[in-house]
Amino acid sequence: MAVRSPLKNDSGNLKEMSSAEVDQIVDQIVYQYSLNPSVSLSVVSSGGSLGTITDTRLQAGAMSQTNSSFPTEGDTAEPSIVTVNYDKISQSIASVSPTNDSGKTFPAYRNTGGHVQTMSLQDVKDTFLHPAIDLLTSASTTTQQAGTYTISSSTSLAGATNVSTTAVFSDTRANTAAYTAGGIGETRDQPTTITNFYLHKVDGSDTSYTTPMLIDGSNNIQTYPEATFESLMQEWVRYTAASSADGYALSYSYTTGSNRGSGMADTKLDGSGNYQQRYVNTDDYRTQESPDGTATIINTYYLKINKS
């Protein structure tokens, strides 16, 4: 580790930044990432690269029918399970080519001998970039995670922007009210949507910070031009998030990492079937078992963010 204390202009004097001032720069780097994330998620119709999550529900069993008497419950088909697969989130990783380190590219600091020198790329990673990735990949969804993604059961989420009004997952169950004895033979699958879940991107905040110093090409010490510094940090945090070179690459999945936002619960009724009879006429006796029971959670899926 080589965490440095960058130099700043303090009323014409060179002074080391405090840890709080370094943290402000890290927050600004997070904001720069949010302006152009290098690891992005989109909502697609199918075939999303994050893989498949599954909604399950019960549907009615097939109708039984005879011309003399009602089929027994044992002779009437039980409700069965319907599964619907969702593979609607796709991840893309940008190819980023950041500015090369010329030896005077990065901010200046005072070394242990009291001399002013330029931070190395490793110094910049340890001081700024890796702490920024640590913030981005946490389970929180504040402005310190700007440009990353979360799940909500609403199309509107404070502090975030909806990626698509297409649900990335829907929890459905059999609509028990739709099945009646008088309707036998009922349509077997009559679902109702319990909860839809949507993908959102966390909004950023252009935070204030103290601009560090640099050593220019003529070996003069000057304040880093703000726009130049922000552009440089954006390039490098985007590259860091997209590259697995030093273990700080950012990625999403349903299996590994910190949970982001609402858990997407798949619920299903747990009953063994509601056996019902319908007399149509002397030659038409019908029975059918419709879904019943209490809603139980079969699985809960999370969008996860990971650093690797």
C-alpha positions as CSV (number, residue, x, y, z in Angstrom):
1,M,0.0,0.0,0.0
2,A,1.2,3.5,-0.8
3,V,-1.5,5.9,0.2
4,R,-0.2,9.4,-0.3
5,S,-1.3,12.8,1.0
6,P,-1.5,15.0,-2.1
7,L,-0.3,18.6,-1.9
8,K,-2.6,21.5,-2.2
9,N,-2.3,25.3,-2.5
10,D,-2.9,26.8,0.9
11,S,-2.8,30.6,0.4
12,G,0.3,30.3,-1.7
13,N,1.9,27.6,0.5
14,L,2.2,23.9,-0.2
15,K,0.3,21.9,2.3
16,E,-0.6,18.2,2.6
17,M,-4.3,17.4,2.2
18,S,-6.1,16.0,5.1
19,S,-7.7,12.5,4.9
20,A,-11.1,14.2,4.7
21,E,-9.9,16.2,1.7
22,V,-8.7,13.0,0.0
23,D,-12.1,11.4,0.7
24,Q,-13.7,14.4,-1.1
25,I,-11.6,13.6,-4.1
26,V,-12.6,10.0,-4.0
27,D,-16.3,11.1,-3.9
28,Q,-15.6,13.3,-7.0
29,I,-14.1,10.3,-8.7
30,V,-17.2,8.3,-8.0
31,Y,-19.2,11.1,-9.6
32,Q,-16.9,11.1,-12.6
33,Y,-17.6,7.4,-13.0
34,S,-21.3,8.0,-12.9
35,L,-21.1,10.3,-15.9
36,N,-19.9,7.4,-18.1
37,P,-19.9,4.0,-16.4
38,S,-17.6,1.4,-18.0
39,V,-19.7,-1.5,-16.6
40,S,-23.3,-1.0,-17.6
41,L,-26.5,-2.9,-17.4
42,S,-29.4,-2.8,-19.8
43,V,-32.9,-4.4,-20.0
44,V,-33.4,-6.8,-23.0
45,S,-36.3,-8.8,-24.2
46,S,-34.5,-12.1,-23.5
47,G,-31.0,-13.7,-23.5
48,G,-29.5,-11.3,-20.9
49,S,-26.0,-12.1,-19.9
50,L,-26.7,-12.2,-16.2
51,G,-28.5,-15.4,-16.6
52,T,-31.9,-16.7,-15.7
53,I,-34.1,-16.4,-12.7
54,T,-37.4,-18.2,-12.4
55,D,-41.0,-17.4,-11.3
56,T,-43.2,-20.3,-10.3
57,R,-46.9,-20.6,-9.8
58,L,-49.6,-23.2,-9.6
59,Q,-52.2,-23.8,-12.3
60,A,-55.4,-25.9,-12.1
61,G,-55.2,-29.6,-13.0
62,A,-56.9,-30.9,-16.1
63,M,-60.7,-31.2,-16.0
64,S,-62.1,-34.7,-15.5
65,Q,-65.5,-35.6,-17.0
66,T,-67.8,-38.6,-17.2
67,N,-71.4,-39.2,-18.3
68,S,-72.6,-41.0,-15.2
69,S,-71.1,-39.6,-11.9
70,F,-68.6,-37.2,-10.6
71,P,-65.0,-38.4,-10.9
72,T,-63.5,-38.8,-7.4
73,E,-60.8,-36.4,-6.1
74,G,-58.3,-39.2,-6.6
75,D,-59.3,-39.5,-10.2
76,T,-59.0,-35.7,-10.8
77,A,-55.7,-34.3,-11.8
78,E,-53.8,-32.2,-9.2
79,P,-52.7,-28.6,-9.8
80,S,-49.3,-28.4,-11.5
81,I,-46.4,-25.9,-11.5
82,V,-45.9,-23.3,-14.2
83,T,-42.4,-21.8,-14.5
84,V,-41.6,-18.6,-16.3
85,N,-37.9,-17.7,-16.9
86,Y,-36.6,-14.2,-16.8
87,D,-33.2,-13.3,-18.4
88,K,-33.8,-9.6,-19.0
89,I,-30.6,-8.0,-17.6
90,S,-27.5,-7.8,-19.8
91,Q,-24.1,-6.5,-18.8
92,S,-21.6,-4.8,-21.1
93,I,-18.0,-3.8,-20.3
94,A,-16.5,-0.9,-22.2
95,S,-12.9,-1.0,-23.6
96,V,-11.1,1.9,-22.0
97,S,-7.6,3.2,-22.9
98,P,-6.6,5.7,-20.2
99,T,-3.8,8.3,-20.4
100,N,-0.4,6.8,-20.0
101,D,1.7,7.7,-17.0
102,S,4.4,10.0,-18.3
103,G,6.1,10.3,-14.9
104,K,4.4,13.7,-14.3
105,T,0.8,12.7,-15.1
106,F,-0.5,12.5,-11.5
107,P,-0.7,14.8,-8.5
108,A,2.3,15.8,-6.4
109,Y,3.1,14.8,-2.8
110,R,5.9,15.3,-0.3
111,N,8.0,12.2,0.2
112,T,9.6,11.1,3.5
113,G,12.7,13.1,2.6
114,G,10.6,16.3,2.4
115,H,11.0,16.5,-1.4
116,V,8.1,17.0,-3.8
117,Q,7.5,14.3,-6.3
118,T,4.8,13.0,-8.5
119,M,2.5,10.1,-7.4
120,S,3.1,6.9,-9.2
121,L,0.1,5.0,-10.8
122,Q,0.2,2.6,-7.9
123,D,0.0,5.6,-5.5
124,V,-3.0,6.9,-7.4
125,K,-4.7,3.5,-7.3
126,D,-4.1,3.1,-3.5
127,T,-5.1,6.7,-2.7
128,F,-8.0,7.4,-5.0
129,L,-9.1,4.6,-7.4
130,H,-9.3,1.6,-5.2
131,P,-11.2,3.5,-2.5
132,A,-13.6,4.7,-5.2
133,I,-14.2,1.1,-6.4
134,D,-14.7,0.0,-2.7
135,L,-17.5,2.6,-2.4
136,L,-19.0,1.7,-5.8
137,T,-19.3,-2.0,-4.9
138,S,-20.8,-1.6,-1.4
139,A,-24.3,-2.7,-0.6
140,S,-25.5,0.9,-0.2
141,T,-27.2,3.0,-2.9
142,T,-26.3,6.6,-2.0
143,T,-24.4,9.0,-4.3
144,Q,-21.2,7.2,-3.3
145,Q,-22.5,4.3,-5.5
146,A,-23.4,6.6,-8.4
147,G,-23.4,5.0,-11.8
148,T,-24.1,1.5,-10.4
149,Y,-27.4,-0.4,-10.3
150,T,-30.1,-1.4,-8.0
151,I,-33.5,-3.1,-8.0
152,S,-36.8,-1.7,-6.9
153,S,-40.4,-2.8,-7.0
154,S,-41.4,0.6,-8.3
155,T,-40.7,2.3,-11.6
156,S,-39.7,5.4,-9.6
157,L,-36.9,5.4,-7.0
158,A,-35.6,8.4,-5.1
159,G,-31.9,9.0,-5.9
160,A,-31.9,6.8,-9.0
161,T,-33.0,6.7,-12.6
162,N,-35.2,4.0,-14.0
163,V,-33.4,2.1,-16.8
164,S,-36.6,0.6,-18.3
165,T,-40.3,0.3,-17.5
166,T,-40.0,-3.3,-18.6
167,A,-39.9,-5.5,-15.4
168,V,-36.8,-7.6,-15.1
169,F,-38.7,-10.0,-12.9
170,S,-42.4,-10.6,-12.1
171,D,-43.7,-12.6,-9.1
172,T,-47.0,-14.2,-10.1
173,R,-49.4,-16.5,-8.4
174,A,-52.6,-18.3,-9.4
175,N,-55.6,-16.1,-9.1
176,T,-57.8,-18.3,-6.8
177,A,-60.8,-16.0,-7.3
178,A,-60.8,-16.7,-11.0
179,Y,-61.6,-20.4,-10.5
180,T,-65.2,-21.4,-9.8
181,A,-67.2,-24.6,-9.9
182,G,-69.5,-23.1,-12.4
183,G,-66.6,-22.5,-14.7
184,I,-65.3,-26.1,-14.9
185,G,-63.5,-26.7,-17.2
186,E,-61.6,-23.6,-16.3
187,T,-58.6,-22.3,-18.2
188,R,-55.9,-24.1,-16.2
189,D,-53.4,-21.2,-15.9
190,Q,-55.0,-18.0,-14.6
191,P,-52.2,-16.0,-12.9
192,T,-52.2,-12.6,-11.2
193,T,-49.1,-10.4,-10.9
194,I,-48.1,-9.9,-7.3
195,T,-45.0,-7.7,-7.7
196,N,-42.9,-6.4,-10.6
197,F,-39.3,-5.5,-10.2
198,Y,-37.3,-2.9,-12.1
199,L,-33.7,-1.9,-12.8
200,H,-32.5,1.5,-11.8
201,K,-29.1,3.3,-12.0
202,V,-28.0,5.3,-8.9
203,D,-27.7,9.1,-9.5
204,G,-24.5,11.0,-8.8
205,S,-23.7,14.3,-7.1
206,D,-21.0,16.7,-8.3
207,T,-19.3,17.2,-4.9
208,S,-16.9,19.9,-4.0
209,Y,-13.2,19.1,-3.5
210,T,-9.8,20.7,-3.3
211,T,-7.8,20.4,-6.5
212,P,-4.4,18.8,-6.0
213,M,-1.0,20.2,-7.2
214,L,1.1,18.7,-10.0
215,I,4.6,19.1,-11.3
216,D,4.4,20.4,-14.9
217,G,6.7,19.7,-17.8
218,S,9.0,22.6,-16.8
219,N,9.3,21.2,-13.2
220,N,7.1,24.0,-11.8
221,I,4.5,23.2,-9.2
222,Q,1.0,24.3,-10.1
223,T,-2.6,23.6,-9.3
224,Y,-3.9,20.8,-11.4
225,P,-6.5,22.2,-13.9
226,E,-9.8,21.0,-12.7
227,A,-11.2,19.8,-16.0
228,T,-8.0,18.0,-16.8
229,F,-7.8,16.3,-13.4
230,E,-11.5,15.2,-13.6
231,S,-11.0,13.8,-17.1
232,L,-7.9,11.9,-16.0
233,M,-9.6,10.4,-13.0
234,Q,-12.6,9.5,-15.0
235,E,-10.5,7.6,-17.5
236,W,-8.7,5.7,-14.8
237,V,-11.6,4.8,-12.6
238,R,-13.5,3.6,-15.7
239,Y,-10.4,1.5,-16.7
240,T,-10.1,0.1,-13.2
241,A,-13.7,-0.9,-13.0
242,A,-13.5,-2.6,-16.4
243,S,-10.2,-4.4,-16.0
244,S,-9.3,-7.4,-13.8
245,A,-5.6,-6.4,-13.7
246,D,-5.5,-5.6,-10.0
247,G,-8.6,-7.2,-8.5
248,Y,-10.8,-4.1,-8.6
249,A,-13.0,-4.9,-11.6
250,L,-16.7,-4.3,-11.1
251,S,-19.3,-6.8,-12.2
252,Y,-22.9,-7.8,-11.6
253,S,-24.6,-11.2,-11.1
254,Y,-27.4,-13.0,-9.2
255,T,-24.9,-15.2,-7.3
256,T,-21.8,-13.3,-6.0
257,G,-21.3,-9.9,-4.3
258,S,-23.2,-7.4,-2.3
259,N,-27.0,-7.4,-2.6
260,R,-28.4,-4.3,-4.4
261,G,-31.9,-3.1,-3.6
262,S,-35.0,-5.2,-3.2
263,G,-34.9,-8.9,-3.2
264,M,-37.0,-10.4,-6.0
265,A,-39.2,-13.0,-4.2
266,D,-40.7,-15.8,-6.1
267,T,-43.9,-16.9,-4.2
268,K,-46.3,-19.8,-4.8
269,L,-49.4,-21.1,-3.2
270,D,-48.7,-24.2,-1.1
271,G,-52.1,-26.0,-1.2
272,S,-52.8,-29.5,-2.5
273,G,-55.7,-28.4,-4.7
274,N,-59.3,-27.3,-4.3
275,Y,-61.5,-30.1,-5.6
276,Q,-64.8,-28.9,-7.1
277,Q,-67.7,-30.4,-9.0
278,R,-70.0,-29.2,-11.7
279,Y,-73.1,-30.9,-12.9
280,V,-73.9,-29.8,-16.4
281,N,-76.6,-32.5,-17.3
282,T,-77.3,-36.2,-16.8
283,D,-74.6,-37.0,-19.3
284,D,-72.0,-34.5,-18.2
285,Y,-70.4,-34.6,-14.7
286,R,-67.2,-32.5,-14.3
287,T,-64.5,-32.1,-11.7
288,Q,-61.4,-30.0,-11.5
289,E,-58.8,-29.1,-8.8
290,S,-57.8,-25.4,-8.7
291,P,-54.8,-23.9,-6.9
292,D,-55.3,-23.0,-3.2
293,G,-53.3,-22.5,-0.1
294,T,-51.1,-19.9,1.5
295,A,-48.4,-17.9,-0.4
296,T,-44.9,-19.2,0.4
297,I,-41.5,-17.9,-0.7
298,I,-39.9,-20.4,-3.1
299,N,-36.7,-18.3,-3.8
300,T,-35.5,-14.8,-3.4
301,Y,-33.2,-13.4,-6.1
302,Y,-30.9,-10.4,-5.6
303,L,-29.0,-8.3,-8.1
304,K,-25.4,-8.4,-6.7
305,I,-22.4,-6.2,-7.3
306,N,-18.9,-7.6,-7.0
307,K,-15.3,-6.6,-7.0
308,S,-12.8,-9.0,-8.3
